[in-house]
Amino acid sequence: MESTIVLRHSLNTAETEQLWQLFQAEWWTKGRTLEDVRTLLSGPSYIFAYFDQNDQLVGFARVLSDGVYKALLFDVICRQDQRGTGLGKRILHDVTHHPAIKKVQHLELYCKDEMLPFYEKFGFSTELGGIQLMRRQAR
């Protein structure tokens, strides 16, 4: 991965539109509206946004946390042309070493089965001692 990738912790209006466009390329984020993306960015979360030398968004993640017990990692995404460059590893490193996140007791995420080996390299595990994910869908 080129060292010219820069991490920022917030997005301006044009960068928010870049994130929305990045979301449209993935199965789990396709269909999100620009207004929804603006809303999720305005909430209480830690933002990890990665830009190339042309000021184009190439990677992103966000974390919600209570600051003590739980943090939930969302929307880890790398632009298609950045996959295999080490950007995903950098994102996970930056998230797991962020001062406000590394002290939280549990950092959690959910992903597809084929992504398990990637996240296991960073200490994530499916062995939760009988705990199950439950979901209530509002819309």
Backbone as ProteinMPNN parsed JSONL, in Angstrom:
{"seq_chain_A": "MESTIVLRHSLNTAETEQLWQLFQAEWWTKGRTLEDVRTLLSGPSYIFAYFDQNDQLVGFARVLSDGVYKALLFDVICRQDQRGTGLGKRILHDVTHHPAIKKVQHLELYCKDEMLPFYEKFGFSTELGGIQLMRRQAR", "coords_chain_A": {"N_chain_A": [[0.847, -1.183, 0.0], [0.5, 2.199, -0.786], [2.293, 4.798, 0.863], [1.1, 7.199, 0.777], [-1.498, 7.271, 1.54], [-3.857, 8.807, 3.552], [-5.134, 9.198, 6.81], [-8.178, 10.386, 8.091], [-10.454, 11.758, 10.516], [-12.971, 12.728, 10.134], [-15.537, 13.804, 7.819], [-16.116, 16.01, 5.118], [-18.741, 17.7, 3.232], [-18.472, 17.017, 0.438], [-16.809, 14.783, 0.678], [-18.446, 13.096, 2.125], [-20.301, 12.479, 0.177], [-18.62, 10.989, -1.477], [-18.243, 8.782, 0.186], [-20.858, 7.774, 0.238], [-21.048, 7.007, -2.456], [-19.08, 5.022, -2.488], [-20.289, 3.194, -0.771], [-22.381, 2.333, -2.432], [-21.291, 0.404, -4.02], [-21.147, -2.003, -2.686], [-22.59, -5.039, -1.399], [-23.717, -4.997, 1.192], [-24.149, -2.381, 1.813], [-25.253, -1.146, -0.31], [-27.791, 0.834, -1.689], [-28.191, 2.467, 0.465], [-29.229, 5.68, 1.346], [-28.133, 9.004, 0.487], [-28.887, 10.857, 2.402], [-29.27, 9.165, 4.646], [-26.627, 8.343, 5.029], [-25.436, 10.774, 5.708], [-26.759, 11.15, 8.147], [-25.852, 8.907, 9.675], [-23.194, 9.591, 9.933], [-23.363, 11.804, 11.523], [-23.9, 10.913, 14.006], [-22.897, 9.568, 17.274], [-19.915, 8.448, 16.847], [-16.724, 6.931, 16.105], [-14.787, 7.857, 13.428], [-13.05, 6.548, 10.676], [-11.446, 7.432, 7.987], [-9.988, 7.073, 4.861], [-7.816, 8.506, 2.561], [-6.536, 8.922, -0.749], [-3.674, 10.221, -2.622], [-4.933, 11.921, -4.37], [-6.995, 12.964, -3.031], [-9.175, 11.294, -2.851], [-11.605, 9.167, -1.473], [-10.687, 6.079, -0.243], [-10.929, 4.11, 1.626], [-12.728, 3.074, 4.595], [-14.118, 3.059, 7.903], [-16.178, 2.73, 10.824], [-16.833, 3.191, 14.316], [-18.926, 2.475, 16.998], [-19.305, 3.151, 20.44], [-19.454, 2.587, 24.008], [-17.389, 3.392, 25.453], [-16.278, 1.964, 27.54], [-17.169, -0.794, 28.014], [-18.268, -1.934, 25.608], [-17.756, -1.898, 22.088], [-18.623, -1.446, 18.74], [-17.79, -2.388, 15.565], [-18.293, -1.063, 12.395], [-19.032, -1.077, 8.867], [-16.533, -1.56, 7.51], [-14.632, -0.931, 4.811], [-13.047, -1.088, 1.666], [-12.092, 0.555, -1.269], [-12.583, -0.989, -4.436], [-10.211, -1.092, -6.125], [-8.25, -0.888, -4.234], [-8.072, -3.151, -2.778], [-6.213, -5.824, -1.457], [-3.921, -4.392, -1.138], [-3.1, -3.895, 1.4], [-4.52, -2.02, 2.736], [-6.893, -2.7, 4.131], [-5.83, -4.105, 6.314], [-4.451, -2.009, 7.489], [-6.586, -0.352, 8.238], [-7.871, -1.982, 10.19], [-5.777, -2.198, 12.039], [-5.457, 0.521, 12.787], [-7.984, 1.037, 13.911], [-8.091, -0.87, 16.053], [-5.989, 0.0, 17.596], [-6.588, 2.544, 18.336], [-6.677, 5.022, 20.827], [-9.086, 5.429, 22.357], [-10.548, 3.204, 21.791], [-9.039, 0.86, 22.12], [-8.99, 0.342, 24.83], [-11.502, -0.541, 25.483], [-13.559, -3.157, 26.682], [-14.803, -5.179, 25.008], [-14.546, -5.407, 21.582], [-16.547, -5.616, 18.88], [-17.918, -7.151, 15.9], [-19.76, -7.918, 12.909], [-19.736, -10.206, 10.191], [-19.473, -11.716, 6.895], [-19.033, -15.264, 6.398], [-16.745, -15.816, 4.791], [-15.026, -13.789, 5.427], [-14.073, -14.28, 7.939], [-11.39, -15.442, 8.385], [-9.746, -13.187, 7.837], [-10.485, -11.283, 9.851], [-9.934, -12.773, 12.132], [-7.171, -12.675, 12.281], [-6.747, -10.373, 13.633], [-7.495, -10.877, 16.175], [-10.217, -11.306, 16.55], [-12.984, -13.444, 17.281], [-15.251, -16.208, 16.848], [-16.021, -17.623, 18.971], [-17.988, -17.235, 21.498], [-19.002, -18.132, 23.86], [-21.711, -19.097, 24.079], [-23.227, -16.851, 23.53], [-25.494, -15.22, 21.394], [-26.151, -13.51, 18.347], [-28.805, -11.299, 17.974], [-31.526, -9.859, 16.195], [-33.663, -7.177, 15.513], [-35.693, -6.017, 13.092], [-36.457, -2.874, 11.881], [-37.399, -1.652, 9.558]], "CA_chain_A": [[0.0, 0.0, 0.0], [1.27, 3.431, -0.858], [2.317, 5.547, 2.103], [0.41, 8.462, 0.584], [-2.861, 7.161, 2.068], [-3.959, 9.647, 4.741], [-6.284, 8.947, 7.678], [-8.894, 11.522, 8.676], [-11.501, 11.297, 11.425], [-14.239, 13.376, 9.813], [-15.765, 13.977, 6.389], [-16.882, 17.188, 4.73], [-19.891, 17.389, 2.384], [-18.043, 16.3, -0.77], [-16.278, 13.482, 1.095], [-19.612, 12.294, 2.487], [-20.826, 11.968, -1.091], [-17.706, 9.924, -1.905], [-18.564, 7.612, 0.998], [-22.118, 7.253, -0.272], [-20.742, 6.313, -3.705], [-18.357, 3.802, -2.111], [-21.299, 2.283, -0.232], [-23.228, 1.796, -3.499], [-20.583, -0.691, -4.692], [-21.084, -3.201, -1.839], [-23.883, -5.67, -1.155], [-24.294, -4.704, 2.507], [-24.401, -0.949, 1.95], [-25.92, -0.661, -1.519], [-29.146, 1.273, -1.423], [-28.238, 3.509, 1.481], [-29.428, 7.0, 0.747], [-27.171, 10.017, 0.899], [-29.381, 11.422, 3.661], [-28.954, 8.199, 5.704], [-25.178, 8.399, 5.265], [-25.21, 11.999, 6.483], [-27.26, 10.91, 9.505], [-24.968, 8.001, 10.414], [-21.953, 10.309, 10.238], [-23.613, 12.827, 12.537], [-24.087, 10.251, 15.291], [-21.719, 9.421, 18.133], [-19.049, 7.353, 16.416], [-15.358, 7.224, 15.689], [-14.715, 7.733, 11.976], [-11.742, 6.261, 10.102], [-11.605, 7.668, 6.552], [-8.668, 7.0, 4.232], [-7.794, 9.232, 1.289], [-5.312, 8.808, -1.54], [-2.995, 11.476, -2.935], [-5.851, 12.75, -5.15], [-8.079, 13.32, -2.112], [-10.302, 10.404, -3.091], [-11.836, 8.212, -0.392], [-10.362, 4.714, -0.674], [-11.251, 3.179, 2.693], [-13.566, 3.662, 5.634], [-14.706, 2.249, 8.976], [-16.678, 3.531, 11.934], [-17.001, 2.435, 15.548], [-19.796, 2.989, 18.058], [-18.778, 2.623, 21.692], [-19.811, 3.213, 25.285], [-16.131, 3.856, 26.017], [-15.796, 1.106, 28.629], [-17.45, -2.224, 27.87], [-18.587, -2.408, 24.27], [-17.564, -1.107, 20.876], [-19.076, -2.21, 17.589], [-17.137, -1.952, 14.335], [-19.202, -1.078, 11.248], [-18.735, -0.521, 7.542], [-15.143, -1.658, 7.052], [-14.758, -0.992, 3.358], [-11.94, -0.605, 0.833], [-12.453, 0.674, -2.676], [-12.183, -2.196, -5.178], [-8.831, -1.053, -6.612], [-7.338, -0.854, -3.094], [-8.065, -4.46, -2.122], [-4.954, -6.529, -1.648], [-2.795, -3.464, -0.984], [-2.785, -3.723, 2.813], [-5.36, -0.984, 3.338], [-7.783, -3.323, 5.116], [-5.02, -4.357, 7.512], [-4.183, -0.717, 8.13], [-7.821, 0.079, 8.887], [-8.058, -2.755, 11.419], [-4.733, -1.789, 12.975], [-5.778, 1.85, 13.306], [-9.155, 0.911, 14.787], [-7.79, -1.609, 17.287], [-4.984, 0.724, 18.377], [-7.074, 3.885, 18.674], [-6.671, 5.11, 22.296], [-10.415, 5.318, 22.963], [-11.15, 1.913, 21.461], [-8.243, -0.279, 22.586], [-9.242, 0.073, 26.247], [-12.855, -1.087, 25.634], [-13.491, -4.588, 26.989], [-15.161, -6.001, 23.847], [-14.734, -4.818, 20.259], [-17.315, -6.629, 18.168], [-18.342, -6.893, 14.531], [-20.314, -9.071, 12.228], [-19.239, -10.295, 8.817], [-19.751, -12.963, 6.189], [-18.12, -16.35, 6.745], [-15.469, -15.768, 4.072], [-14.173, -12.757, 6.018], [-13.604, -14.711, 9.257], [-9.93, -15.53, 8.507], [-9.163, -11.847, 7.878], [-10.703, -10.671, 11.161], [-9.266, -13.591, 13.155], [-5.786, -12.201, 12.374], [-6.744, -9.227, 14.546], [-7.956, -11.325, 17.477], [-11.656, -11.536, 16.627], [-13.32, -14.858, 17.387], [-16.669, -16.566, 16.881], [-16.229, -18.332, 20.236], [-18.524, -16.23, 22.406], [-19.528, -18.742, 25.067], [-23.16, -19.215, 24.086], [-23.897, -15.598, 23.189], [-25.982, -15.215, 20.025], [-26.601, -12.252, 17.776], [-30.24, -11.2, 17.727], [-31.804, -8.649, 15.412], [-35.026, -6.717, 15.295], [-35.645, -5.166, 11.912], [-37.456, -1.818, 11.985], [-38.001, -1.336, 8.268]], "C_chain_A": [[0.883, 1.233, 0.0], [1.181, 4.178, 0.465], [1.596, 6.88, 1.98], [-1.044, 8.403, 1.045], [-2.897, 7.89, 3.409], [-5.247, 9.321, 5.487], [-6.853, 10.262, 8.18], [-10.029, 10.971, 9.538], [-12.819, 12.044, 11.251], [-14.319, 13.539, 8.3], [-16.526, 15.27, 6.143], [-18.0, 16.753, 3.778], [-19.498, 16.587, 1.147], [-17.515, 14.91, -0.429], [-17.396, 12.543, 1.532], [-20.255, 11.711, 1.233], [-19.934, 10.868, -1.657], [-17.989, 8.641, -1.117], [-19.853, 6.972, 0.51], [-21.884, 6.468, -1.573], [-19.998, 5.003, -3.436], [-19.332, 2.758, -1.576], [-22.13, 1.64, -1.338], [-22.589, 0.605, -4.205], [-20.588, -1.997, -3.901], [-22.47, -3.73, -1.505], [-24.52, -5.22, 0.161], [-24.618, -3.226, 2.71], [-25.106, -0.356, 0.731], [-27.355, -0.282, -1.174], [-29.276, 2.257, -0.282], [-28.406, 4.849, 0.777], [-28.351, 7.953, 1.249], [-27.601, 10.637, 2.23], [-29.095, 10.48, 4.835], [-27.462, 8.216, 6.038], [-24.828, 9.659, 6.054], [-25.633, 11.798, 7.939], [-26.321, 10.005, 10.282], [-23.653, 8.673, 10.774], [-22.138, 11.363, 11.326], [-23.788, 12.226, 13.93], [-22.794, 10.114, 16.069], [-20.866, 8.221, 17.715], [-17.656, 7.87, 16.109], [-15.281, 6.916, 14.199], [-13.256, 7.505, 11.567], [-11.913, 6.34, 8.582], [-10.219, 7.806, 5.928], [-8.732, 7.576, 2.83], [-6.458, 9.028, 0.586], [-4.747, 10.194, -1.849], [-3.857, 12.425, -3.758], [-7.068, 13.18, -4.325], [-9.352, 12.52, -2.376], [-10.397, 9.386, -1.951], [-11.592, 6.799, -0.897], [-10.665, 3.674, 0.391], [-11.995, 3.88, 3.808], [-13.921, 2.609, 6.674], [-15.253, 3.216, 10.014], [-16.928, 2.621, 13.121], [-17.939, 3.192, 16.471], [-19.324, 2.372, 19.363], [-19.363, 3.328, 22.9], [-18.556, 3.671, 26.022], [-15.539, 2.982, 27.11], [-15.944, -0.379, 28.279], [-17.577, -2.698, 26.423], [-18.238, -1.373, 23.197], [-17.958, -2.008, 19.714], [-18.509, -1.581, 16.322], [-18.087, -2.139, 13.157], [-18.49, -0.63, 9.98], [-17.258, -0.503, 7.175], [-15.196, -1.881, 5.546], [-13.502, -0.414, 2.704], [-12.451, -0.524, -0.598], [-11.863, -0.514, -3.432], [-10.711, -2.192, -5.58], [-7.803, -1.009, -5.488], [-7.267, -2.191, -2.371], [-6.784, -5.198, -2.462], [-3.73, -5.648, -1.491], [-2.341, -3.311, 0.464], [-3.642, -2.67, 3.493], [-6.297, -1.56, 4.392], [-7.051, -3.614, 6.419], [-4.731, -3.057, 8.246], [-5.428, -0.213, 8.865], [-7.999, -0.65, 10.21], [-7.007, -2.407, 12.461], [-5.085, -0.45, 13.611], [-6.965, 1.809, 14.255], [-8.773, 0.265, 16.106], [-6.741, -0.933, 18.157], [-5.391, 2.154, 18.728], [-7.195, 3.971, 20.206], [-8.031, 4.924, 22.95], [-11.05, 3.952, 22.747], [-10.369, 0.747, 22.065], [-8.469, -0.606, 24.055], [-10.638, -0.497, 26.511], [-12.756, -2.607, 25.777], [-13.774, -5.475, 25.779], [-15.336, -5.136, 22.599], [-15.374, -5.905, 19.405], [-17.63, -6.179, 16.75], [-19.121, -8.092, 14.041], [-19.905, -9.011, 10.772], [-19.683, -11.608, 8.192], [-18.669, -13.985, 6.529], [-16.762, -16.24, 6.056], [-14.517, -14.702, 4.612], [-13.622, -13.155, 7.389], [-12.079, -14.805, 9.349], [-9.243, -14.165, 8.575], [-9.289, -11.266, 9.282], [-10.057, -11.468, 12.298], [-7.81, -13.172, 13.334], [-5.642, -11.04, 13.349], [-7.347, -9.565, 15.898], [-9.452, -11.51, 17.616], [-11.931, -13.034, 16.603], [-14.831, -15.046, 17.343], [-17.011, -17.321, 18.161], [-16.671, -17.341, 21.302], [-19.172, -16.832, 23.644], [-21.044, -18.722, 25.152], [-23.92, -17.939, 23.771], [-24.284, -15.648, 21.712], [-26.366, -13.812, 19.598], [-28.108, -12.326, 17.566], [-30.488, -9.888, 16.997], [-33.309, -8.41, 15.359], [-34.971, -5.745, 14.131], [-36.8, -4.169, 11.955], [-38.109, -1.491, 10.65], [-37.838, -2.463, 7.303]], "O_chain_A": [[1.89, 1.293, 0.705], [0.133, 4.193, 1.112], [1.486, 7.618, 2.959], [-1.755, 9.404, 0.946], [-2.078, 7.629, 4.291], [-6.311, 9.183, 4.884], [-6.119, 11.14, 8.634], [-10.505, 9.857, 9.316], [-13.683, 11.995, 12.126], [-13.318, 13.43, 7.593], [-17.468, 15.591, 6.868], [-18.181, 15.558, 3.547], [-20.133, 15.577, 0.842], [-17.753, 13.96, -1.175], [-17.305, 11.332, 1.334], [-20.705, 10.565, 1.241], [-20.434, 9.915, -2.254], [-17.976, 7.546, -1.68], [-19.927, 5.749, 0.383], [-22.454, 5.394, -1.764], [-20.261, 3.992, -4.087], [-19.213, 1.574, -1.892], [-22.548, 0.492, -1.188], [-23.275, -0.13, -4.916], [-20.084, -3.006, -4.392], [-23.414, -2.956, -1.347], [-25.741, -5.076, 0.234], [-25.291, -2.865, 3.676], [-25.507, 0.807, 0.747], [-28.041, -1.003, -0.45], [-30.347, 2.827, -0.073], [-27.793, 5.104, -0.259], [-27.741, 7.733, 2.296], [-26.761, 10.908, 3.088], [-28.716, 10.944, 5.91], [-27.084, 8.113, 7.205], [-24.007, 9.608, 6.97], [-24.935, 12.233, 8.855], [-26.014, 10.295, 11.438], [-23.059, 8.362, 11.806], [-21.172, 11.766, 11.974], [-23.821, 12.955, 14.921], [-21.725, 10.495, 15.591], [-21.085, 7.106, 18.187], [-17.438, 9.061, 15.888], [-15.67, 5.831, 13.765], [-12.35, 8.183, 12.052], [-12.458, 5.424, 7.966], [-9.383, 8.567, 6.415], [-9.576, 7.196, 2.019], [-5.402, 8.968, 1.216], [-5.276, 11.208, -1.394], [-3.551, 13.615, -3.841], [-8.046, 13.696, -4.866], [-10.462, 13.004, -2.154], [-9.391, 8.821, -1.523], [-12.215, 6.366, -1.867], [-10.662, 2.478, 0.1], [-11.918, 5.099, 3.962], [-14.012, 1.42, 6.367], [-14.844, 4.375, 10.076], [-17.199, 1.431, 12.96], [-17.775, 4.39, 16.701], [-18.978, 1.191, 19.396], [-19.723, 4.504, 22.838], [-18.648, 4.269, 27.093], [-14.421, 3.228, 27.562], [-14.962, -1.121, 28.254], [-17.046, -3.748, 26.062], [-18.401, -0.166, 23.378], [-17.655, -3.201, 19.716], [-18.72, -0.4, 16.045], [-18.619, -3.228, 12.942], [-17.492, 0.09, 10.017], [-16.779, 0.469, 6.591], [-15.732, -2.881, 5.067], [-12.971, 0.61, 3.135], [-13.151, -1.417, -1.076], [-10.774, -0.988, -3.105], [-10.027, -3.198, -5.392], [-6.604, -1.085, -5.752], [-6.476, -2.345, -1.44], [-6.331, -5.197, -3.607], [-2.608, -6.112, -1.692], [-1.322, -2.675, 0.733], [-3.51, -2.446, 4.696], [-6.473, -0.955, 5.449], [-7.591, -3.394, 7.503], [-4.761, -3.008, 9.475], [-5.33, 0.293, 9.983], [-8.248, -0.021, 11.239], [-7.32, -2.33, 13.649], [-5.02, -0.302, 14.832], [-6.956, 2.473, 15.291], [-9.096, 0.794, 17.17], [-6.616, -1.26, 19.337], [-4.62, 2.888, 19.348], [-7.767, 3.069, 20.82], [-8.114, 4.309, 24.014], [-11.992, 3.587, 23.45], [-10.965, -0.248, 22.479], [-8.172, -1.719, 24.488], [-10.934, -0.896, 27.637], [-11.973, -3.259, 25.085], [-13.043, -6.438, 25.548], [-16.179, -4.24, 22.571], [-14.807, -6.983, 19.231], [-17.612, -4.988, 16.44], [-19.138, -9.145, 14.677], [-19.748, -7.938, 10.19], [-20.202, -12.494, 8.871], [-17.548, -13.63, 6.896], [-15.735, -16.537, 6.667], [-13.33, -14.712, 4.288], [-12.789, -12.44, 7.945], [-11.509, -14.29, 10.311], [-8.259, -14.006, 9.298], [-8.298, -10.803, 9.847], [-9.675, -10.891, 13.316], [-7.266, -13.3, 14.431], [-4.546, -10.758, 13.833], [-7.674, -8.673, 16.681], [-9.924, -11.842, 18.704], [-11.196, -13.798, 15.978], [-15.593, -14.167, 17.746], [-18.179, -17.625, 18.403], [-15.843, -16.685, 21.933], [-19.827, -16.119, 24.404], [-21.602, -18.367, 26.19], [-25.151, -17.952, 23.748], [-23.487, -16.072, 20.875], [-26.852, -13.02, 20.405], [-28.618, -13.314, 17.038], [-29.742, -8.923, 17.167], [-34.102, -9.335, 15.183], [-34.259, -4.744, 14.197], [-37.965, -4.554, 12.052], [-39.273, -1.089, 10.622], [-38.288, -2.368, 6.161]]}, "name": "protein", "num_of_chains": 1, "seq": "MESTIVLRHSLNTAETEQLWQLFQAEWWTKGRTLEDVRTLLSGPSYIFAYFDQNDQLVGFARVLSDGVYKALLFDVICRQDQRGTGLGKRILHDVTHHPAIKKVQHLELYCKDEMLPFYEKFGFSTELGGIQLMRRQAR"}
